[in-house]
């Protein structure tokens, strides 16, 4: 009889505990403490150790601290890549197969309930396995991560009123990347509107003044991301973070002890609780990680400063190199211009020397071609007195049929006519040469300029006699005419 009463009491206590667990009520700490004082101390369990546990222990005999769980980066499947629902005909055809699947899944589910470790052995990667699962509860429209975050904020304000929470309008992946880049914290809050404690958690915990101040403090570097598990991205995040109870909160930050780029879950807060307990769960983990993150942040800032300094030095070197190249280019251009000017000068001097040589050759040749002076007894003779530039005055007879060019050639070649002798060899007429007279014949009272022309004769222009002056053409006049 006494044994039956004891077993019934145990059964009743178990039922009460199960009911409290599913109702979301926490354990009675005072009753458990009194029971622990009155109860006898439990017997010391016998220490058992296998080979695997011995290998995991360090040299000092202590086991290495457990590493925090990784926080994977979730990229939701785009809406255009979602698997479409089958048509009605295909649904009818696959109904028998679905029925057989349900029949065989019952014993498998029972085995998984008896042996919880079996599903973990055969489970696929949760981050990739949930990509094809699409959550659509109560006809909720699937949106992009940013639009879904804005919808959650809008629904929260409509349901619980205006608040001062530091909302983010980005998706989970963007917030995780920002926290990783800034060496900050990402606080993930997952809500399920179907859960009974969601309303209490939002009103009394999230909107609490102390919690809001803790989240908004810039020195804490916390990015708040709130997700609704009815959305695709929030559902995938809950699966990846192994959310088993709502409301769910996870504190994620950089963990250099795992790897240089690892983001891990350093704190999990699940189930209903008051705001003071909620902060008591988050603050110690946040404080313990703040110093390490500050060291990493300073190291990153030092690396960025070194990289910027190196880039500035490289830029300064490139600018200096560009200036040296510009100076070298200008120097080469100046040297090339000077060489070209010198070459042009030499060419001009050479051309001037060739022109002078051809002019002298032409004057010698033309002196040999000038007709001799006609005799005084010949008819149609024109007597001309020429005043030369050297103050010399000469008298010369010309035939009236001679052209004015013959008169100009006589004046041009006068000095070679005086020096010419029969023994000298007469040069040939230079090729590609056109003689240009540097003087003009002028008569005074009245002043008349006689041009060198083959069509005009001396008799027509001058007459029977005349006094002409050989007037040099000045260079300034030539330049003005040019």
C-alpha positions as CSV (number, residue, x, y, z in Angstrom):
1,X,0.0,0.0,0.0
2,X,2.8,2.3,0.9
3,X,4.6,1.5,-2.4
4,X,1.5,2.3,-4.4
5,X,1.1,5.7,-2.6
6,X,4.8,6.5,-3.4
7,X,4.5,5.6,-7.1
8,X,1.3,7.7,-7.4
9,X,3.0,10.7,-5.8
10,X,5.9,10.4,-8.3
11,X,3.5,10.1,-11.2
12,X,1.6,13.2,-10.0
13,X,4.8,15.2,-9.6
14,X,5.9,14.3,-13.1
15,X,2.6,15.3,-14.6
16,X,2.7,18.6,-12.8
17,X,6.2,19.3,-14.0
18,X,5.3,18.4,-17.6
19,X,2.3,20.7,-17.5
20,X,4.4,23.6,-16.1
21,X,7.0,23.0,-18.8
22,X,4.4,23.2,-21.7
23,X,2.7,26.1,-20.1
24,X,5.9,28.1,-20.0
25,X,6.2,28.3,-16.3
26,X,9.6,28.2,-14.7
27,X,10.5,25.9,-11.8
28,X,9.8,27.0,-8.2
29,X,13.3,27.9,-7.0
30,X,12.3,28.2,-3.3
31,X,10.7,24.8,-3.2
32,X,13.6,23.2,-4.9
33,X,16.1,24.8,-2.5
34,X,14.1,23.6,0.6
35,X,13.9,20.1,-0.9
36,X,17.6,20.1,-1.6
37,X,18.4,21.1,2.1
38,X,16.1,18.4,3.5
39,X,17.1,15.7,1.0
40,X,20.2,13.6,1.8
41,X,23.3,14.3,-0.3
42,X,23.4,12.2,-3.4
43,X,25.9,9.5,-3.7
44,X,29.1,10.3,-5.5
45,X,29.0,8.8,-9.0
46,X,31.7,6.5,-10.0
47,X,34.2,8.1,-12.3
48,X,34.2,6.5,-15.7
49,X,36.5,7.5,-18.6
50,X,37.0,6.1,-22.0
51,X,39.9,6.6,-24.5
52,X,38.2,9.4,-26.4
53,X,37.7,11.5,-23.3
54,X,41.3,10.9,-22.3
55,X,42.6,12.2,-25.6
56,X,40.4,15.2,-25.4
57,X,41.9,16.2,-22.0
58,X,44.9,18.4,-22.0
59,X,48.3,17.7,-20.5
60,X,47.1,18.9,-17.1
61,X,44.3,16.5,-17.1
62,X,41.6,19.1,-17.6
63,X,39.3,19.0,-20.6
64,X,39.6,21.9,-23.1
65,X,36.8,24.5,-22.9
66,X,33.9,24.0,-25.3
67,X,34.0,26.1,-28.3
68,X,31.0,28.3,-29.1
69,X,28.6,27.2,-31.8
70,X,29.2,28.7,-35.2
71,X,26.8,31.3,-36.6
72,X,26.4,30.4,-40.3
73,X,25.7,33.0,-42.9
74,X,22.2,32.5,-44.2
75,X,21.4,33.5,-47.8
76,X,17.6,33.0,-48.5
77,X,16.5,31.5,-51.7
78,X,15.3,34.1,-54.2
79,X,11.6,34.1,-54.9
80,X,12.2,33.4,-58.6
81,X,14.1,30.2,-57.7
82,X,11.4,28.8,-55.3
83,X,10.2,25.3,-56.1
84,X,6.6,25.7,-57.6
85,X,3.7,23.8,-56.2
86,X,2.6,20.8,-58.4
87,X,-0.6,20.9,-60.3
88,X,-3.8,19.2,-59.2
89,X,-3.3,16.2,-61.5
90,X,0.2,15.6,-60.2
91,X,-1.0,15.9,-56.6
92,X,-3.6,13.2,-57.2
93,X,-1.0,10.9,-58.9
94,X,1.5,11.3,-56.0
95,X,-1.1,10.8,-53.3
96,X,-0.4,7.0,-52.9
97,X,3.3,7.7,-52.6
98,X,2.7,10.3,-49.9
99,X,0.5,7.8,-48.0
100,X,3.2,5.2,-48.1
101,X,5.8,7.8,-47.0
102,X,3.7,8.6,-43.9
103,X,3.3,4.9,-43.1
104,X,7.0,4.3,-43.2
105,X,7.8,7.6,-41.4
106,X,5.9,6.6,-38.3
107,X,8.3,3.8,-37.1
108,X,11.3,6.0,-38.2
109,X,10.0,8.8,-36.0
110,X,9.5,6.4,-33.1
111,X,13.1,5.3,-33.5
112,X,14.3,8.9,-33.6
113,X,12.3,9.6,-30.4
114,X,13.9,6.6,-28.6
115,X,17.5,7.4,-29.9
116,X,17.9,11.1,-30.3
117,X,21.4,10.8,-31.6
118,X,20.4,9.0,-34.8
119,X,18.9,12.1,-36.6
120,X,22.1,14.0,-36.0
121,X,24.2,11.3,-37.6
122,X,22.2,11.3,-40.8
123,X,21.1,14.9,-40.8
124,X,22.3,17.1,-43.7
125,X,23.7,20.5,-43.4
126,X,21.0,22.7,-41.9
127,X,22.1,25.8,-43.7
128,X,22.0,24.1,-47.1
129,X,19.1,21.8,-46.4
130,X,16.7,24.5,-45.5
131,X,17.3,26.5,-48.6
132,X,14.6,24.7,-50.5
133,X,12.1,24.9,-47.7
134,X,9.7,27.7,-48.1
135,X,7.7,28.9,-45.1
136,X,4.3,30.3,-46.0
137,X,2.1,30.5,-42.9
138,X,-1.5,31.8,-43.2
139,X,-0.8,33.0,-46.8
140,X,2.1,35.3,-45.7
141,X,3.8,36.8,-48.8
142,X,7.4,36.0,-49.3
143,X,9.6,39.1,-49.4
144,X,13.3,40.0,-49.7
145,X,15.3,40.1,-46.5
146,X,15.3,43.9,-46.3
147,X,11.6,44.1,-47.0
148,X,10.9,41.4,-44.5
149,X,12.8,43.2,-41.8
150,X,10.8,46.4,-42.5
151,X,7.6,44.4,-42.3
152,X,8.5,42.9,-38.9
153,X,9.3,46.4,-37.6
154,X,5.9,47.7,-38.9
155,X,3.9,44.8,-37.5
156,X,5.7,45.1,-34.1
157,X,4.8,48.8,-33.9
158,X,1.2,48.1,-34.8
159,X,0.9,45.3,-32.3
160,X,2.8,46.7,-29.3
161,X,3.0,50.4,-30.0
162,X,5.8,52.8,-30.7
163,X,9.2,52.0,-29.2
164,X,12.8,53.1,-29.1
165,X,14.4,49.9,-30.1
166,X,17.4,50.3,-32.5
167,X,15.8,48.6,-35.4
168,X,17.7,47.6,-38.5
169,X,16.2,47.5,-42.0
170,X,18.6,44.9,-43.4
171,X,18.6,41.2,-43.6
172,X,20.3,38.7,-41.3
173,X,23.2,38.2,-43.7
174,X,23.9,41.9,-44.1
175,X,23.8,42.4,-40.3
176,X,26.1,39.5,-39.8
177,X,28.6,40.9,-42.3
178,X,28.4,44.3,-40.7
179,X,29.0,42.9,-37.2
180,X,31.9,40.9,-38.6
181,X,33.4,43.9,-40.4
182,X,33.0,46.3,-37.4
183,X,34.0,43.7,-34.7
184,X,30.6,44.3,-33.0
185,X,27.8,42.2,-31.7
186,X,24.7,41.0,-33.5
187,X,21.7,40.3,-31.2
188,X,19.2,37.9,-33.0
189,X,15.7,37.8,-31.6
190,X,13.3,35.3,-33.1
191,X,9.6,35.6,-32.4
192,X,6.7,33.3,-33.1
193,X,3.3,35.0,-33.0
194,X,1.7,31.7,-32.3
195,X,3.6,31.3,-29.0
196,X,1.8,32.3,-25.8
197,X,4.7,34.1,-24.3
198,X,5.6,36.3,-27.3
199,X,3.3,39.2,-26.3
200,X,4.6,39.2,-22.7
201,X,8.3,39.0,-23.9
202,X,7.8,42.0,-26.3
203,X,5.9,44.2,-23.8
204,X,7.9,43.4,-20.7
205,X,11.4,42.5,-21.9
206,X,12.2,44.0,-25.3
207,X,10.4,47.3,-24.6
208,X,11.8,47.6,-21.1
209,X,13.7,50.8,-20.5
210,X,16.8,49.1,-19.2
211,X,16.9,46.6,-22.1
212,X,16.3,49.4,-24.6
213,X,19.1,51.5,-23.1
214,X,21.4,48.5,-23.2
215,X,20.7,47.9,-26.8
216,X,20.9,51.6,-27.8
217,X,24.2,52.3,-26.0
218,X,26.8,53.1,-28.7
219,X,29.6,51.8,-26.6
220,X,28.1,48.3,-26.6
221,X,28.2,48.1,-30.4
222,X,25.0,46.0,-30.7
223,X,23.1,45.5,-33.9
224,X,19.5,44.3,-33.2
225,X,17.9,42.0,-35.7
226,X,14.3,40.8,-35.1
227,X,12.9,38.0,-37.2
228,X,9.5,36.4,-37.5
229,X,9.7,32.6,-38.0
230,X,6.9,32.8,-40.5
231,X,9.3,34.5,-42.9
232,X,11.7,32.3,-44.9
233,X,14.9,34.0,-43.8
234,X,13.9,33.9,-40.1
235,X,12.9,30.3,-40.3
236,X,16.2,29.4,-41.9
237,X,18.1,31.3,-39.2
238,X,16.1,29.5,-36.4
239,X,17.1,26.2,-37.9
240,X,20.7,27.2,-38.3
241,X,20.9,28.5,-34.7
242,X,19.1,25.4,-33.4
243,X,16.2,27.3,-31.9
244,X,14.1,24.9,-29.8
245,X,12.1,27.3,-27.7
246,X,10.5,30.7,-28.1
247,X,11.1,33.5,-27.5
248,X,14.7,33.0,-28.6
249,X,17.7,35.4,-28.4
250,X,21.2,34.7,-29.6
251,X,24.3,37.0,-29.1
252,X,26.7,36.6,-32.0
253,X,30.2,38.1,-32.3
254,X,33.6,37.4,-33.7
255,X,35.5,34.6,-32.0
256,X,39.2,34.6,-32.8
257,X,39.9,31.5,-30.8
258,X,37.9,29.5,-33.4
259,X,39.4,31.1,-36.5
260,X,40.3,34.6,-37.8
261,X,37.0,35.1,-39.5
262,X,34.6,33.0,-37.4
263,X,31.3,34.4,-36.1
264,X,29.9,32.3,-33.2
265,X,26.9,32.3,-30.8
266,X,28.4,33.3,-27.4
267,X,25.0,33.4,-25.6
268,X,21.6,31.9,-25.9
269,X,18.5,33.1,-24.0
270,X,15.4,31.1,-24.5
271,X,12.0,30.9,-22.9
272,X,10.0,33.4,-20.8
273,X,11.7,35.5,-18.2
274,X,11.7,39.1,-16.8
275,X,13.9,41.9,-18.1
276,X,16.4,41.8,-15.2
277,X,17.0,38.1,-15.8
278,X,17.3,38.7,-19.5
279,X,20.0,41.4,-19.0
280,X,21.7,39.1,-16.4
281,X,22.1,36.5,-19.1
282,X,23.4,38.9,-21.8
283,X,25.6,41.3,-20.0
284,X,28.3,38.9,-18.7
285,X,28.8,37.3,-22.1
286,X,28.8,40.7,-23.7
287,X,31.4,42.1,-21.2
288,X,33.6,39.1,-21.5
289,X,33.8,39.5,-25.2
290,X,34.1,43.3,-25.4
291,X,37.8,43.4,-24.5
292,X,38.8,40.8,-27.1
293,X,36.8,42.6,-29.7
294,X,38.4,45.9,-28.8
295,X,41.8,44.3,-29.2
296,X,40.8,43.0,-32.6
297,X,39.3,46.3,-33.6
298,X,42.5,48.1,-32.7
299,X,44.6,45.6,-34.6
300,X,42.3,46.1,-37.6
301,X,42.6,49.9,-37.3
302,X,46.4,49.6,-37.1
303,X,46.4,47.4,-40.2
304,X,44.2,49.9,-42.0
305,X,46.4,52.8,-40.9
306,X,49.5,50.9,-42.2
307,X,47.7,50.1,-45.4
308,X,46.7,53.7,-45.9
309,X,50.2,54.9,-45.1
310,X,51.6,52.4,-47.6
311,X,49.1,53.6,-50.2
312,X,50.0,57.2,-49.5
313,X,53.7,56.4,-49.8
314,X,53.1,54.5,-53.0
315,X,51.0,57.4,-54.3
316,X,53.7,59.9,-53.4
317,X,56.3,57.7,-55.1
318,X,54.2,57.5,-58.2
319,X,53.7,61.2,-58.2
320,X,57.4,61.8,-57.8
321,X,58.1,59.2,-60.5
322,X,55.6,61.0,-62.8
323,X,57.3,64.3,-62.1
324,X,60.7,62.9,-62.9
325,X,59.3,61.4,-66.1
326,X,57.8,64.8,-67.0
327,X,61.1,66.5,-66.4
328,X,62.9,64.0,-68.5
329,X,60.3,64.4,-71.3
330,X,60.6,68.1,-71.2
331,X,64.4,67.9,-71.2
332,X,64.3,65.6,-74.2
333,X,61.9,67.8,-76.0
334,X,64.1,70.8,-75.3
335,X,67.2,69.0,-76.5
336,X,65.4,67.8,-79.5
337,X,64.1,71.4,-80.2
338,X,67.7,72.7,-79.8
339,X,69.1,70.1,-82.1
340,X,66.3,70.8,-84.6
341,X,67.1,74.5,-84.4
342,X,70.8,73.9,-84.9
343,X,70.1,71.6,-87.8
344,X,67.8,74.2,-89.4
345,X,70.5,76.9,-88.9
346,X,73.1,74.7,-90.5
347,X,70.7,74.0,-93.3
348,X,70.0,77.7,-93.8
349,X,73.7,78.5,-93.7
350,X,74.4,75.7,-96.2
351,X,71.5,76.9,-98.4
352,X,72.8,80.5,-98.2
353,X,76.3,79.3,-99.1
354,X,75.0,77.3,-102.1
355,X,72.9,80.2,-103.2
356,X,75.9,82.5,-103.0
357,X,78.0,80.1,-104.9
358,X,75.4,79.7,-107.6
359,X,75.0,83.5,-107.8
360,X,78.7,83.9,-108.3
361,X,78.8,81.1,-110.9
362,X,75.8,82.7,-112.7
363,X,77.5,86.2,-112.7
364,X,80.7,84.7,-114.2
365,X,78.7,82.8,-116.8
366,X,76.6,85.8,-117.6
367,X,79.6,88.1,-117.9
368,X,80.9,85.8,-120.6
369,X,77.6,86.0,-122.4
370,X,77.3,89.8,-122.5
371,X,77.7,91.3,-126.0
372,X,80.7,93.6,-126.6
373,X,80.2,97.4,-126.6
374,X,79.2,98.6,-130.1
375,X,81.4,101.1,-131.9
376,X,80.6,104.8,-131.8
377,X,80.2,104.8,-135.5
378,X,77.3,102.3,-135.5
379,X,73.7,103.6,-135.9
380,X,71.0,103.2,-133.3
381,X,73.3,103.4,-130.3
382,X,72.2,104.5,-126.9
383,X,74.7,106.3,-124.6
384,X,74.1,105.7,-120.9
385,X,76.0,107.1,-117.9
386,X,75.7,104.8,-114.9
387,X,76.3,106.0,-111.3
388,X,77.5,102.9,-109.4
389,X,77.0,102.5,-105.6
390,X,80.8,102.8,-105.0
391,X,80.6,106.4,-106.3
392,X,82.1,105.3,-109.6
393,X,80.7,106.7,-112.9
394,X,81.0,104.8,-116.0
395,X,79.9,105.4,-119.6
396,X,78.7,102.6,-121.8
397,X,77.1,102.3,-125.3
398,X,74.2,99.8,-125.9
399,X,72.2,99.0,-129.0
400,X,68.7,100.4,-128.8
401,X,67.4,96.9,-129.5
402,X,69.0,95.5,-126.4
403,X,66.5,94.7,-123.6
404,X,66.4,96.2,-120.2
405,X,67.6,92.8,-118.8
406,X,70.8,93.2,-120.8
407,X,71.3,96.6,-119.1
408,X,70.7,95.0,-115.6
409,X,73.0,92.1,-116.4
410,X,75.8,94.5,-117.4
411,X,75.5,96.3,-114.0
412,X,75.4,93.0,-112.1
413,X,78.4,91.5,-113.8
414,X,80.5,94.7,-114.2
415,X,83.3,93.6,-111.8
416,X,83.7,90.3,-113.6
417,X,83.8,92.1,-117.0
418,X,86.8,94.0,-115.7
419,X,88.6,90.9,-114.3
420,X,87.7,88.5,-117.1
421,X,90.5,87.3,-119.3
422,X,90.7,84.9,-122.2
423,X,92.8,82.3,-120.2
424,X,90.1,81.7,-117.5
425,X,87.7,78.9,-118.1
426,X,84.1,80.0,-118.5
427,X,81.7,78.3,-116.0
428,X,78.5,76.7,-117.0
429,X,75.1,78.2,-116.2
430,X,74.0,76.9,-112.8
431,X,71.0,74.6,-112.7
432,X,67.8,75.3,-110.8
433,X,68.8,78.9,-110.2
434,X,66.8,82.1,-110.9
435,X,68.7,85.3,-110.4
436,X,67.3,88.0,-108.3
437,X,68.6,91.6,-108.8
438,X,69.4,93.4,-105.5
439,X,69.3,96.9,-107.1
440,X,67.2,99.0,-109.4
441,X,68.0,101.6,-112.1
442,X,66.5,105.0,-111.4
443,X,66.5,108.3,-113.3
444,X,66.2,111.7,-111.6
445,X,64.3,114.8,-112.6
446,X,61.8,113.3,-112.9
447,X,62.3,110.1,-110.9
448,X,61.6,107.0,-113.0
449,X,62.3,103.4,-112.1
450,X,63.2,101.2,-114.9
451,X,62.3,97.5,-114.3
452,X,64.2,94.6,-115.7
453,X,62.1,93.3,-118.6
454,X,62.8,91.2,-121.7
455,X,59.9,92.8,-123.6
456,X,61.1,96.4,-123.1
457,X,64.2,97.6,-125.0
458,X,66.6,100.2,-123.9
459,X,65.8,102.5,-126.8
460,X,62.1,102.5,-125.9
461,X,62.7,103.2,-122.2
462,X,65.7,105.4,-122.1
463,X,66.0,106.9,-125.5
464,X,69.2,108.0,-127.3
465,X,71.0,108.8,-124.0
466,X,70.4,108.9,-120.3
467,X,71.8,109.2,-116.8
468,X,70.8,106.3,-114.5
469,X,71.6,105.7,-110.9
470,X,72.2,102.1,-109.6
471,X,70.1,102.2,-106.4
472,X,70.5,99.2,-104.0
473,X,67.3,97.7,-102.7
474,X,67.3,97.9,-98.9
475,X,66.5,94.7,-96.8
476,X,63.9,96.7,-94.8
477,X,62.0,97.4,-97.9
478,X,62.1,93.8,-98.9
479,X,60.7,92.8,-95.6
480,X,57.9,95.4,-95.8
481,X,57.1,94.2,-99.3
482,X,57.0,90.6,-98.0
